[in-house]
Amino acid sequence: LALSIEKHLATLDFSPERVIASYHGIPKSYFMKGDPYHCHCLKTSRLLEERLGWEKGRLMTTFQSRFGPEEWLQPYTDKTVEKLAEEGIRDIAVFNPGFVADCLETLEEIAGEAGEIFHEAGGRNFTHIPCLNDSEEGMMVIEAIVRRELSGWIEGL
């Protein structure tokens, strides 16, 4: 994950002031009942920030894909990108560490809608960092995990 982020950022002609790790949200009530998902997301972001050697605060954790009337985990990705632009942050990158492969929620909701929200609020440069399916290294990680987890279940792995 860190390598895919570094590789993507190296291709840009700008340096993002903030990088957002946007995780799929869950209703806040799940968290209040003890679901550890929120803690796992925060730990993943913290470890990633340390691995990348970034100053504290450059990497932000947000949550996307909420629906219905119930409150979901916050901060919300769409509201965060809007607020950053309104506060004068001009260049951001967003990635989805909870998604193994790009899909409607990463391509439409983040690369499309979140980018539009950021630009409409005054942001200048927005980039979406593709999921692991977009790189050979990412696919090697996925293959290794699948082989490990299926070991003993399917002959020949």
N, C-alpha and C positions, 0 to 999 in steps of 0.2 A: 504494500500500500504506500509506504513512504517513497519507494523508488518510483512508482507511477506518478506520484505527486511531483517529485523533483523533476522527472523527465518532462512532464507537461509544462511546468512553470518555466523550464529552461527554453521552451519554444516560443515564449511570449515576448512581445516587444514592450512590455510594461511589467512592473513588479507589484503584485497585489499588496495593498496596505493591510487587508484582512483576508484570511482564508477561512471559509465556513465549512465545517463538517455537518452536513444536513442528514440527520437520521430520520427514518420513518417514525412518526409519532405513535403514541398509544394514549388512550384516555387516562387522564390524571387519576381517576379512581383505581385503576390497576396498580399504579405506583403506591397509592395510599394503602392498598391492601397487601403491600409487600413485594410486588413484582420487582425483581432486580434489574430490569432492562435499562432504566434510567442510569443507574450506577455503572452498568457495563458500558454504556455510551460515553459517559464522562471519563471513565478510566481509559477507554480506547483513545479518546481525544488527547488526554494528558500524556499517555505513552507515546502517541504519534508526535506530539509537539516536542517531547524530549528527544525522540529519535531523530527528528529533523533538525534539532538544535536551534529552534526558533525561540525568540524572546516570548516570555509569558504574555498572553493576550492577543498575539497575532492570529492564533487559531481559535475560532469561536465554535461552540456547539449549539446547533438549533435542531428543530423538529418540524417535519413536513407532513402533508397528506391527511390533515385533520378533516373530519366531516361530522355532520350531525350537531345536535345542540349541546353536547357534553364538552366540558373543558378538557383539553388535551395537554400533554407535556409542552412546556414552554422553555425558552423563547421559540416562537414560530418563525420559520425560515422566511416566509414572505414579508412579515412585518419587520424582521431584522434587516433584510436587504434594503427595504424602503427607508428605515430609520438611519442606516449607515449613510446612504446617499444624502438624506436630509441634513445629516451632521457634517457633511463635507468630505466623507470618504469617497474617493473617486474611482478607485481600482480594487476590485475584489475577485476572488476565485471561490467556487463552491464545488464540493465533491460529496459523494454519498457512500461513506464507508460501510454502511449496513446493507448495501446492495452489491451482490457479486457480479451482476450483469446489468447493463443499461436496459431500461424498459420505459414504459409510459411515464412512470413517476420520476424518473431521472431526466429523461429527454424532454418531455412536455412540461412537466411541473417545474423543474429546476432550470434546465438549459433554455427553455422557452419562456415560461411565465415569470419566473423569478428574475431572469435577465431583463425582461420588459419592465417589470416593476422597478428594478434598480435604475434603469435608464430614464424612465418617466419621472423618477424622483430626483434626477440630477446627476446620477452616476455616469462615469465616462467609460471605463473598461470593465467588462464582465466576462469571465470565462468559466465554463463548466469543465471540470476534470473528469474524463470518462472513468467508468467502473473498470474493474480488473479484467473483464472480458476483452478489453481493447488492447491488451498488451500480451506479448509472448510470455513475459515473466509472470504476469497475473494468471494466465492459463496454466502455467507450470505449477503454481501454488494450488490452484483448484484441482488439478490432476493429482497432485501429491496427497491432498486431503481425501479425495474420493478413493484413491487406491488404499490409503491407510484405513479408512472407515469401512471399506468393503472387503478388506483382507479377511479371508476365511469364509466369506459368504459366497464369493464367486471364484471358482477355480481359474487359475491363470493370471490373477492379478498379483 
